[in-house]
């Protein structure tokens, strides 16, 4: 967008709301808007009518809204981390299940002794042939 703005391929950036343009914080958001202004490109928010590159209080309003957008990003991050901590505290294991365990090795050994290839063993167990090779090498 900034490359095209510097070449004056458009006159106005219309964004839904300021937090859709940037959630980086006050300084960064103002730098983006100032950069557009320096290219001679105006900006306007579709849902926040007070964000208009023609307004006299644009910097003050933009600074406040950018701060709110950044705070929302921080809150989301904190809520996500709290949710993950709560799930872990409940004893649930997160992430991909490990394919390596004694039972899996025994199943692989049994299937290999029947003459099945690594690929066939993997298909039957629902894992890749590379995983089968890794488990048997361990």
N, C-alpha and C positions, 0 to 999 in steps of 0.2 A: 504494500500500500504506500509506504513512504517513498519507494523508488518511483512509483507512478506519480505520486504527489509532487515530487521534486521536478518531474518533467511536465507538470501542469496538464496531466491527462484528464483531470477532473477538477471541479471548482469547489466541491463540498463533500465532506464525509458525514453521512447520516448514520448514526448508531442508535440501536434500540434504547439503550440506557448506558450511562457512563461505566457501570460495572461490566458491561459487555465489551467495552473498548479496552479497559485495562483494570486489573485488580492489584497492580504492583505497589500502589501507595501514592501519596500526594505528589511527591517530587517527580516520580517517573511519569505519572499521568499528565501532570502539567508540562513536563518536557515533551511528551508526545503531542499535546495540543499546541504548544509553542512552536514545535517543529513544523506542524501543519500550517500554522499562521505564517511562519517565515517563508514557506513555499507559496504563500498567497492562496492557500486552500482554507475555506471556512469549515466549520463543524457545527453540527446540530444534533440534539438528542430527540428522538421521535416521541418518547414517553415523558421526558423531563423538559418541558417547554422553556424553562429558564436557562438551559444549556444552549446557548447560541453565541457564536463568535462575534455577534454584534452588540451584546449586552455590556453595560458598564461595570456590572458586578461579577462578571464571568469568572475571574480568578478566585474570588472568595467562595462562590458557590461550588466551583469545581474542586477546590481544596477540601471543602467539607464533605462533598460526595465521594471524593477519592478516598478520604480517610474512612468513611463508612464502608466502602467497598472492600478496603483492605481488612477492616475489622471483621467483616463477614467471612472473608477467606480464612482468617485466623480462627474464628469460631468454628467453622466447618472442620478445619484441621483438628482442633481440640476435641470436637464431638466424635470424629472418626477415631482418634487415638483412645478416647475414653471408652468407646464401644469395643474396640479391640482388646483393651485391658480387661473390660468386664467379661468378655468371652473367654479370654485366657484364664482369668480368675475362676471361672466356672469349670475349668479343667478341659476345655475343648482345645484341640490341637488345630492350628491354622496352617494353611499352605498345602502343597501337594503331599499326598501320602507317600511314604518311602516304600520302594519296591523291594528293598533288601531286608529280609528277616529269615529266620530259620525255617519256617513253614514254606516260604516261597522257594528257598533253596532246595528243600526236600521235593517239592513238586517238580521243579526243573530237573533235578536228578532223575526222578522217576520217569518223566517224559523222555528225557535224553536216553535213558537205558532202553526205552521202547524203540529207539532208532529215529526219533523225530529230530528234524533240523532245528537250529536256533530260531529260525524264522517261524517254523511251525509251532514250536514251544511258546514263543512270544504271542502268536495269534491265539493260541488256546488259553493263555493266561491273561490276555489283554494288555500285554506290555510289548515294547519294541524288542527286536532281536539284539540291539545294542545293550539294552538293559539286561537281557538274558546273559549275554557275554560278560557284562560287568559283574553280575551276581555270581556267576560261576567262577570268575577269576579271583573273587575276594576270598 
